[in-house]
Amino acid sequence: MEENLNVLDELNKGATMGMDAINFVLEKVEDDGFRTVLEKQYADYEAVSKKVEEIYSKYSSKSPHETNAINKAMTWYGVQMKTFADKSNSKIAELLLQGTNMGIIEGRKLLNNKKVDKEINKLLDAFVTMQENCVEVLKKYL
């Protein structure tokens, strides 16, 4: 059971970090098409987070872990500094790709853990696949 909670916590952290990153860059995006893509990705991350909360309640009375305030602040600061002089679609896509790739790596590591329940493994696999699809879309904006 502990392994299930750990995976759900990591999934939720990844989803909330994705939502945070998109929120931080969305105000800088001037291209309506790119904005629509990012809003769709945000909705996908939000759906994963909601699903995690649903499943989490089966294992614990607590709430799943999210990104902590320090990580959130560091992400915001990093986005601000890296887009200060360059707010292009390419720069924003690059930043989001870096974070998404880290999420894919972490997700693939978690998928190699065969000790989690099927429902959690299925959600994790869907999350990684969603992130891989995001990468393909974001590449078009580089």
C-alpha positions, 0 to 999 in steps of 0.5 A: 500500500505504501508503494501505491501512495508513493506513486500517486504522490509522485504522479500528483507532484508531476501533474501539479508541476505541469500546471504550475509551469503552464500557468507561469508561461501562459501570460507571456504567450501571444500566439493564440494557437500556442495558447490553445495548445497550452490550455489543453495541456493544462486541462490534461494535467488537471484531469490527472491530478483529479484522478489521483485524488479519486484513487488516493482516497482508497488508500489514505484519508490524507490528500496527495502531495503537491509541489511545495512552495519552494519548488513552486517559487523556484519554477516561477523565478526560473521562468521569469529569468529565462523569458525576461529577454526572450518570450518567443514561442520557441523559448517557452516551448523549450522550457516546457520541454525540459520539464516535461522530459524530466516528468517522462523520465521519472514516470518511466522509472515508476512504471518499472516498479511492478509493485503497484496496483493495476489501476495506478499503473494504468493511470501512470502509463496514461500520464507518461503517454500524455507527456510524450504526446505533449513533447511532440506538440511542443517540438513544433514550436521550437 
